[in-house]
Amino acid sequence: MRDLREVGSKLKLVVLPRMSQAGVLERLKAWDLWGPLAVCLTLSIALCITAPEPQRALVFAAVFVVVWVGAAVVTLNAQLLGGTISFFQSVCVLGYSIFPLNCASVVNLILRQIPHSTFLRILVVGASFAWSTRVSVVFFSEVIAADRRALAIYPVFGFYAFIAWMILIQ
């Protein structure tokens, strides 16, 4: 239960990000990978549900690899730019920040049943993409020097854009 409460509190930070992150970075020093794993598994399951039967395992594995390798690449980039956050703390933040996109994938499962809902699906995924990116930018802006911030944020944008695209074409 202690771990579930911790995962819930970190998801709350993603759902309700604040511009002032003074106490958040202290909480992130106690990183975990259970929450990001649960978010990634839920996203993988939501995307593989709509895949054709012979491709479900491939879609599940592809989403899983994209999330974890993408988070590792973005984290490595932040580390090389002199970020003051550890590798696992960064992967933890990136993993939790996928949660809005995860919600969009579940909403898209419902919207696929409605005819002519393409515009609405694009709107939902676009808003979730902006939400995920904003949450990560708030966190990364605290740990990356101002003169290198754009170099650290650009891969984050690409990472979430790729996941959002995968959700749109599901």
N, C-alpha and C positions, 0 to 999 in steps of 0.2 A: 504494500500500500504506500510505503514511503516513496518508492520509485514512481508510482503512478501519480502521486501528488506533485512530485518534482516535474514530471513530464507535463502535467496539467498547468503548472505555474509557468513553465517556459512557453507552452503554447499560448497562454494568456499574454505573454510579452509580445508574441508575434501578432496576435489578433488585435491587441491594443498597444501599438508601439508609441512611445513617448519621445519627444524631441530631446529631452534631457535624459541621458542614459548613465548618470553617475553611479547608481547602485546596481545597474544591470550588468556591467562588466565584472563586478565583484561576484555576482551570482553565476556568471558564465565561467568563472574559474573552476567551478565544480561541474565541468562538462559531463555529458552523458551521450551515448549513442543509441539508447533505447527508443527515445522519442523519434529521432530521425529515421531509425529503422522502421518503426511502426508507420510513420508517414510515407516512407518509400514503399513499403509493402502494400499499403492501402492504394497508393497511386498506381502501382504495378497491377494490382488486381482490377482496379476500375478501368484501366486501359485495355487489359487483356480480355475483359468480358465481351467487348464488342468486336474483338478480332475474330477472323474465321477460325474454325476449330483446329485446322492443322498448324496455324501460326500463333496460337495462344501462348505456348511455352516460349517461343521466340520473342514475342512482344513483352512478356513478363521479364525475361532475362535482359532484353535491350533496355527497358526502362530502369531496371535495377542497376545495370552497368552505367548508363548515362548519368544517373543521379550520383552514384558514389565516385566514379572516375571524374565527372565534371566538378563535383565538390572538391576533390583532391587537387585538381588542376587550378581551380580558382584560389584555393588555399595556398598552394605552392607559389602562385603568382603574388599573393599578398605577402607571403613570407619573404620572397625575393625583393619586394619593394620596401622592406623594412618594417613590416607590421609588428605591433607589440602584442599580438595574440598568438597563442600556441596553435599548432596544427589541428589538434582535436577540438579545441574551442571553436575554431573557424568552421570546421566540418559540422560541428553541432549547430552553430548558428545558421549555416546554409541549409542544413537538413530541416530544421524547424521552420525556416522561412519558405519552404516548399508547401507548407500547409494551405495557404490560400489557393494555390494551383490545384492542390488535392481536392479542395472543396469544389473548385470549378469543374474538375473531371467528374465528380459525382453529380453535380447539377447538369452537366452535359449528357450524362446517361439518361436523365429524365427528359431533357429537352429534345433528345434525338427522337423521342416518341411523338413529338408535335410536328406536324408538317410545316414546312417553310419557316423553321426557327433558326436558320443559319445566322441571320443578323444578331439575334438574341444570344446565340452561342458565342459569336465573336465578341460581343459586348461583355459577357460574363468572363470569358478567358482574358480579354484585354484588361478588365478591372483587376482580376486576380494577379495577372502578370505585373501590373503597376504596383499592387499591394506588396507582393513578394519582393520586388526590386526595391521599393521604398524601405521596407523593413531591413533588408540587408545593407542598404546604403547608410541608414541610420547607425547600424552597428559598426560597419567598416569605417565610417567617418570618424569614429572615436579612436581607432587604433592605427590609422594610416596617416602619415604626414600630409598636410594640405597640398603641398606641391606635387605629390604623387597619387593623390586620391583618384583622379580621373583614370589613371592607369590601372588602379585596383578595381574600380567600379565597372569599367568596360567589360571585363570577362564575366562579372556577375550578371550584367545585362544580357550577354550572349547565352549564358547558362540557363537563365530563366526563360529567355525567348525560345530556346530550343525545346524546353519542356512544354511551354505554352503551345508551340507548334504541334508537338506530339499529341497534346490534348485536343487541339482543333481538328486534326485529321483522324481522330479515333473512330 
